[in-house]
C-alpha cells in the first residue's frame, strides 16, 4: 500500500474509535437520565 493509503486507513480507524467513545459517553448520559431524571436547574438570580 502507498503512504497515502496507510495514512487514510489510520485516520479512518482513529475516527471510528472516536465515534465509539462518543457513543459510549452518550449511552452513559442516557442511562443516567433514564435512571435519575434530568438534574434540577437552580436559579441564583
C-alpha positions as semicolon CSV with decimal commas, in nm:
position;residue;x (nm);y (nm);z (nm)
1;X;0,000;0,000;0,000
2;X;0,108;0,356;-0,054
3;X;0,182;0,601;0,225
4;X;-0,136;0,796;0,146
5;X;-0,349;0,484;0,175
6;X;-0,181;0,396;0,505
7;X;-0,246;0,746;0,640
8;X;-0,607;0,736;0,524
9;X;-0,661;0,395;0,680
10;X;-0,509;0,516;1,008
11;X;-0,729;0,828;1,004
12;X;-1,042;0,623;0,938
13;X;-0,950;0,388;1,222
14;X;-0,893;0,681;1,457
15;X;-1,225;0,837;1,354
16;X;-1,411;0,510;1,414
17;X;-1,256;0,486;1,761
18;X;-1,359;0,845;1,839
19;X;-1,717;0,772;1,733
20;X;-1,711;0,468;1,959
21;X;-1,602;0,680;2,256
22;X;-1,866;0,944;2,181
23;X;-2,131;0,673;2,158
24;X;-2,022;0,531;2,493
25;X;-2,043;0,874;2,655
26;X;-2,390;0,934;2,513
27;X;-2,503;0,596;2,643
28;X;-2,378;0,684;2,992
29;X;-2,567;1,014;2,983
30;X;-2,885;0,845;2,860
31;X;-2,858;0,574;3,126
32;X;-2,818;0,838;3,400
33;X;-3,112;1,044;3,273
34;X;-3,334;0,736;3,246
35;X;-3,246;0,628;3,599
36;X;-3,239;0,961;3,785
37;X;-3,413;1,210;3,555
38;X;-3,283;1,545;3,442
39;X;-3,093;1,749;3,702
40;X;-3,279;2,035;3,864
41;X;-3,184;2,382;3,743
42;X;-3,119;2,622;4,030
43;X;-3,184;2,990;3,960
44;X;-2,948;3,201;4,173
45;X;-3,072;3,537;4,045
